[in-house]
Amino acid sequence: MTQPQHLRADYRYFQPITTRWHDNDLYGHVNNVVYYGFFDSAVNTYLIERGGLDIHEGGVVGFVVSSSCDYFASIAFPDRIEVGLRVGKLGNSSVQYELAIFKQGEGEACAAGRFVHVFVDRDSNRPMAIPEPLRAALTELLVTG
């Protein structure tokens, strides 16, 4: 089965990350669970810096309700990577992120994944409309087609 290509040009935002010594597992590559941490860090950095998300005292919280990742090539410490980010779907209270891991400067992804945030009221934990500053930042990453 042929995997679809995930190319750098298909993503709208990139978050650089340096792998760490303890990211490697006994097989000598970054363990699969670490990729989810890379995804989470890229998304939340974007939401804080570009969308004004206040993770400590803001009234809205993003809960991850679904996630997946496909792996195409391994990475290992001390690789420098970049997480590509785009938005595939933007709803009233939810967003589906599409992400890819690229070795620094390379055009084809080593891994690609997705996850869904549902934005909820911090106090009630009930879904709420995505606040306008966050929606505007997410709209900048929205891809169509």
N, C-alpha and C positions, 0 to 999 in steps of 0.2 A: 504494500500500500504506500503510495506516494504522499508525503506530507505537503500541505500548502506552504508556499514560501511566505515568510514574514520579513519584509524589507524595511530598512531604516527609513526610507522615503515615505512609508505609509503611516508614520507616527508624527504627532504634532509637538510633543514636549519630551525632553530627555533629562533624566536625573542621573548624574554620575555617582557611582558607588565604588569604593575600593573593597575588594574582598578581604576577609580577615583570616588569619591563621586558623582559628577554630571553626571556620566555615567548612573546611575540608573534612571529609570522613575517612574511614580506614581504607577506602578504595582510591584515595588520592584526588578526589574531586569534590566540588561543593555539593553538599548533601541536598537532596530534593526539597526538603522542608524549608531550607534557607531561602529558596527562590520566593516563597510566599512573603517572607520578611522584606525582601527587596521590593516586591510589588507594593506592599503596605507602606513602606518608607517613601517610595516615589509618589504614590497617590496622596498621602497625607502631607508631604512636603509641598506639593502643588496646592492642595486645598488651604493650607495655612498661609503660604506666601502669596498666592494669587487670588484665593477666594475669601480670605479673611476669617477662616475657621478658627475659633477660639476653643482649643481643646481642653482648657482648664475651667473656664467659667461661662462659656457660650451656652445658649439655650438649645442648640441642636447638636446631635451626635450621629455619626454614621456607623451603622452596624453592618458588618459583612454577613450576608445571608446565603451566598453561593460563591464557589471558586473552583478553578481548575487550572491545570498547567500541563503543557506538552513539552517534551525535552528532545532536542535535535542534536546537540553537541555539548560536551562537558566544558565546564569552566573550573578553574582551581586557583587557590591563592598562589601567587600575588596578582592575579588578573585584575585589571581595572575594567569595569563594565559600565554600561549606560542602560537605564531602563527607559524604553520608549513607552509613551502613554498616549492613548486616544480614548474617546468616548464613543461607544457603539450605539447605545440607547440612552435616552434621557427622558424620564417620566416625571410625574408630579412629585413623588417622594423618593424615587429610586433612580440609580444610574448604573449602567454596566460599563465598566472600564475594560479596555483591551490593552494588554501590556506585552512587551517583548524584551528579552535580555540580549544585549549586543556586547561583544567584546569591544573595547574602545576602538573606534575608527572603522569597525567592520560593518559591512552592509547587510549581512544576512544574520538573522536571529539564531541564538543558541537554544532559546526556549521562548514559548509564547503562552500566554494565559489570559484569563479573564476573572473578574470578580464583580459582584453586585453589592452596592451599598444601599441600604434603606435608611433615609434620614428620619430620626425620631426626636421627639421632644425629650430633653434631658430628664425632666422630672417625672413624666408619665410613661416614658418608653413607648409611646404611641406614634405611629407614622405621622409626619407632617410635611407640608409643602417645602421644597428646597428653598431656602432663603435666597433672595435676589442676588446678592453678591456671589454666592456659591454657584447659582444657576448661570450667571454671566460667565464665570470662569470655566465652568464645565462646557458651556456652549462653544467656547473657543476651541475646544478639543473634539467637538462632535464631527463624526464622519458620516457621510451618506452614501448609499449604494452598496 
